[in-house]
Amino acid sequence: MSSTSTKQKVVIVGSGIYGISTALYMLQDGGYDVTVLDKCETLPAPDAASTAGDYADPQLSKLAIEAVHMWKLPEWEGTYHESGVMCLSATSSSSGTHFVDQAYQNCRSNDLPCEKLQSAQAIREALEARTTVPVGEFEGRVGYMNPTGGWAESGRALAVAIERVKRDGGRVRVGAEVVGLLKEGKRVQGVRLKSGEEVKGDLVLRSPSLCASEGISAPLPDVVATGQSLATIQLTPEEVERYSKNPVIFNLDNGFYLFPPNPDGLIKVATHAAGYTNPIGPESSSSCGDKEPTSVPQTKLTPGAEDGRIPRESLARLRKGLGEHLPELKDREFVSSRLCWYADTPTGDWLIDYHPDYENLFIASGDSGHGFKFTPNIGREILHIIQRKGDPEYTRRWAFGGCPNKDADERYGVRQVLKAEELAGPEDMKA
């Protein structure tokens, strides 16, 4: 173990997935003195979100399977639930069926006991073998069932990780909003807080929702904040018991997915799609040299947006999807809704690399809505790249100007601009 005086001082900006996971691995390494800064007064932030799913990409599939095994370890305090995951697609969607077929093959290659579902009847039978609740018809759909998949309680999992960072000797500061970098030539000496305080470090790791960081002049890869719609329904205790055996169901052709009930008896339905932008920020340069307003997340912490309203057309799609999967619940009132904000890259691959303009500024961003499931192991891969001994394929794909990859993610639809007049109101939440 290194003494405090010889440890490398690291300032991590952002206490989300990448920041906290990296902090854990740095503290386990023993060679780092870690301070995590987050502008939120309460952690985890209210807009943390859980995700689940399998991959058409072989390397991400292997990393995701390892993460599932790690979620089950005692240090994650039971935040992971092995409900199983069912991946589906309409047979009319060539991209959706390609993703399903490749993901199934990757699961089988990693010795997972997945079941191919090649008809609507096979899908219904797989669901009816697990649950007694009415299920949809699933006409024209195919897929597979992965019984070893599941979901994690995102807020509680991040809270557990933050406490582990503190126990391991890291510092986590809330209400510490970073407004700029302290630059000297090609080095960054630290960050400046809104309060005027300067926090110095040998290495600065920025893990923001967007990679358009303050004080960085060079064009960055296209990382765009996109809002994804979700809503919840409340079950009775009797219904929770009946629906508790349901798997996560994810549709690759239209992006609709839903979870089993959580510990509060809520079923979440959502879309993983092209999403919505909120272009109200200052102009920024994309990697193509274009200038356009920055899309800024509109969360429940945003003044005037505390009620978490989502577009009416999204709410209608969520209700339609709910009825197609769990028809007994199609007329239930939605008790809450919100936009879950992704930091989207064009390919779904992440941005994890040193900034080309600075020797000691490291960027970890671009979660693209599928980073959370890797919380137990993504910090290890980030630390390896920081130490310049990362996996060659990850280092190449996640770099500035990295190699495009089409199997990291699958999206439905066309990205739209969020408009206040199109947001759903209280009456729209009713059936």
N, C-alpha and C positions, 0 to 999 in steps of 0.2 A: 504494500500500500504506500502510495506517495504521500509525503508530507504536504500540508496545505500550501506552504510557500513554493513548492515545486510543481504543484498541479496547474494545468492550463485553465485559466479563467474563461468560462463560457457564459455568454448572455443569450438566452433563448427567448425570442419574442413570439408569444403565442402558446397557450397551454392546451392546444387541441391534440389530435392524434399524433402527428409527427413530432411536435415539440416535447410532449410528455413521454412518449415512448423512447425518444432519443435520450432524454434526461435520465431515464431509468438505466439504459445501457451504459451511458457515460459514468454514472455513479457506480455501477457494478464493475466497470473497468478499473476504477480507482485512480485514474490519472487526471480527473477533471474536477474543478470547483464550479458548480452549476447554479445559476440564478435564472429562474423562469419569470418572465414579466407578462402580465395579461391586463388589458384595459378593463375587463369586467370586474365588478365589485363582488360578484358571487360566482363561484366555480363549482361544477362545470357550468358553462353558459347555457341558458334555457334552450337554445336551438341545436344542441347536440342531437345526433340522430343515429339510430341503429340500422345496419344493413346486413344482407345475407345474399349468397349466390355462388355459383360455380363459374368456371372460366373456359372459354375456347382456347385461350393461350396456355400452352403447357407449363411454362415457368410460373405464371401467376397461379395456375391451378395448384402446383406443388407447394408454393408459398402459402396459399390459402388453406390447404389441407394441414400444413404444419401449424398454422395459426389456430385452427380448430382444436388440435391436440393441446396446444398451449393454453387456450381459453379454459380448459377443463382442470388446470392445475389449481391447487389450493389458494395461491396468491391472488386469484381473480375472484375469490369469495362467492362462487356460485352465480356470477352474473351471466354466465352462458347457459342457454337452454337448448338441448339437443332435440328439437322438434321434428327434424327432417326437413328437407327442402325439395319441392317439386318444381322443376323447370319446364315450361310449356312454350309452344309456338303454334300459330296457325300454319297449316300445311301450305297455304298460299304465300307465305313470307319466306323467300329463299334465304335472306340474311338471318332471320330468326331460326329457321330449321338448321342452317349451317352452324349457328352458335350452339344450339341444343346438341346436335350430333357430335361436334368437337368436344364440348364440355363433358358429354357422357363418355366419350373415348378416353379423355384425360382422367376422369374419375376411375374408370376401369383399369387404366394403366397404373394407377396408384393403389390398386387393390381395394377400392371401395365397393361395397356390395350394392351397387346401383341397379335399378330395374328399368329397362326400356319400356316406354308406354307408347305403343304404335297405333292406338285408336282411342276414340272417345270412351268406348266401353272399358278399355284398360285403365284409363285415367280415373273413371268413376269407381272401378273396382279397387284401385289402389287407395283411394280416399275412403271408401266405405269399409275397407279392412282396418282402418285406424279410428274411424269416428262413426257415430250413429246419427249425426245431423244431416239434413238434406243437402245434397251437393248439386252443382250445375250439370248441364248436358254435355258441354265441352265438344260439341260437334265440330269437325274439321280441325281438331287440334291433336298434336302429338307431343311427346316429351319424355322425361325420365324422373324417377324418384331416387333421391339420395338420402337414405335414412340417417346418415352420420352428420348431416348439416344441421343448421339451426340459427339462432339469433342471440344477441347479447343486449343487456340493458345498458344502453350507451351512457346515459347520465351517471348511473351508479358505477359503471366500469371506469369511467374517467375519474370519478371521485376516489375510487380505490387506488387508481394509478397515481393520482396527485398525492395522496397520503403516503404511498410507498416512496415517492420522491422525497418527501419531507423526512420520513424515517431513515432514509439512506443518506441524509445529510445535505440534500438540495434545498434551495430557498425558492419559494413560490410566492410572488408578490401580486396581489390583486389591486385593481384601481391604478395600475401603472401603465398609462397610455403613452406609447412611443410616438413621437412626432418627427424624429429625424435621426440621421446617422452622424456620428462624430468621425469625420474623414480627414486623413492626412496622407496625401499622395495616393498610392494604391492600397493603403491599409485603412481599415475601419477601427477606430480606437474604442468604440462603444456606441451607446445610443443616448438620445436626449428625450426626457419625458416631458409631458405637457406641463408639469409642475416646474420645469426648469432644471430639475436634477439630471446629472449626468451619471450613467452607469457604464463603467469601463469593463472591457474584456479583451482577451487575446483572440477570441473567436466569437463572432456574432452569427447566430443561426436564426434566420427569420422564417417563421412558419405561419404566414398570414393566410386569410381566406382568399386573398388575391396576391399575385406576385408583383403588383405595381407598387413597390415599396418606396417610401419617402426617401428622397436624396439620391435615387438611382437614375442616372441620366440615359443609360443605354436602352434601346428597345429590348423588351423582354418577350419571351414566347407568349403566344396568345392564351392567357389564362383569364377566363371570364366568369364572373359571378352569375350563376343561373339559379332561379328559384324553382323548386319542384313541389308540386301540390300534395298535401296529405290531409287526412281527416280521421277522426276516431268515432266509434260508437261505444256506448256503455252497456255491458252485459250485466244481468242479474247473477247472483252467486250460483244459482242452478244452471244458468246458461254457460257460465265460466267452466263448470265441471264438464258439460257436454261438449264444448268447443276446445277444451284444453289439449286434446290429442291431434288437433289439426296441424299439418305442416305449414311452413312458409310456402306460399305459392308465388312464383315469379313468371311473368309472361314476357318473352323476348321480342314478340312482334309488336305489342302495343305498350309495353312498359308498365302495365298494371301489376301491382303486387300487394299481398296482404299477409299479416302475421297472426299467429294464435293470440289469445288474450294474454295481456301482461299481468303482473301481480296486482294491478289496480282494476282488473276486469275490463280493460279497454282493448278493442281490436282496432289496429291501425291499418288503413288502406292508403295507398299512395301510388304515384307514378314515377318511373325512372325514364325520363324522356328528354327531348331537346330543351324544355324548360322556358322560363321567362327571364328577361333582363330588366334591370331598373337603371337606365342610363342617365343618371343625374349627377354623376361625379365629374371632376375636371377631365379635360381631354388628355388622352394618353396615346402613345405610339405603339402600334402592334408590330409584330415581327415583319409584316409586309410594308411597314412604313406609313400606314394609314393612321390618321388621327380621328378619334371618335370619343364621345363621352364615356367615362368609366361606368360600368354597371356596379351599383352599390347595393349590398344586401339590405332588404327591408324586413327586419326581424321583429320579434315581440319586444325588443329593447328600443326599437325606433319610435320616437314620439309620434302618436297618431296611428300607430300600427299594432298597438298592444293586443287587439282582438284577433290578430292572426288571420284576417280574411284572405281568401284565395279567389282566383277568377271563377265566375259562375260556370263557364264551360268546363273547367277542370273538375268542379264539384259534381257536375252532371256525369262526367266520365267516370269519376270514382263511384258514384251510385250505380251506374250501369255495370261496372266491373264487379261491384259487391253482389249485385243481383245475379250475375252470371255464374258466380262462384259459390255463394252462400245464399240461395234464394229466400230462405226464411228471414234474413235480415235486410232485405232490399228496401223495406219501407221504414226502417228505423231512422230516428233523428240523429244527425251528426252532432256530437256534443262539443267538438272542438275542431279547429283546422289551423293550418299554418303553412308557410312556405319553408321548405328545407333548402338551404343555400349550399350549392356546390361551388367549388373552384374548378371550373371545367377547362380541360385542354382539348385540342382538336381531335386527338386519337384516344383519349381516356388514359394514356400513360401519364405518370406523375413527373413533376419537375423537382429533381433532387440532385443538386450540383453546386459547386462553387460558382459565384458570380464572376463572369469573365473580366470585369473591370477592377475587382478587388481581391487581394490575396487571401483574406481571412473573413470574407462574407459568404455565408452558405445559405442557400435558399432551399426550403422544403415546402412545396405547395402543389396545387393541381390535383387534389384528392379525387376529383371527378365523380364524387358520390359513391366510391367503392373503396375508400381508404380505411374506414373504421374497423372492418373485420380483421385488419392486419395489425391492430394495436399491440398485440403481444410480441410481434417479431419485426415490424417495420423499422423500429428504432435501431435494431441490430444492423440492418442493411444500410441505414442512413449513416450510422457511426463508421461502418466499414468504408463507405465512400468518403467520409470526412478524413479518415486515416489513409486514404488513397490505396486501399486494398480491397475494394468492393468487387463483387461478382462482375466479370467483364460485360455480360449481357445487360445486367441492370444498369451498370455505369453508363453504357452506351445509350440505352433506351431512355433513361431518365435525365440525360444531360441537356444543357442548353443546345438547341439545334439537334436534338436526339433523333434517332431513326424512327419514322412513322411505323405504327403497328396497328393493325385493324382488329385484332382479337382481344384487346384489353377491355373493350366495352361495346355495348350495343344500345343504340338509342332509337326512339320512335319520334316522328313528327318534325316540325320546323320551329326553331326558336322564335318566340314572340316577345314584344315589349309589354311590360306590366302597365296597365292603365287603371287608374283609381275608379273610373266610372263602370268598369267591368267586374269589379270585385263583388263577391257574394255578400249578402246581408243576413241577418238572423232568420228571416223567413225562408231563405234559400236552403238553410240547414235542415229544414223539415222535408219529409218525403212529399 
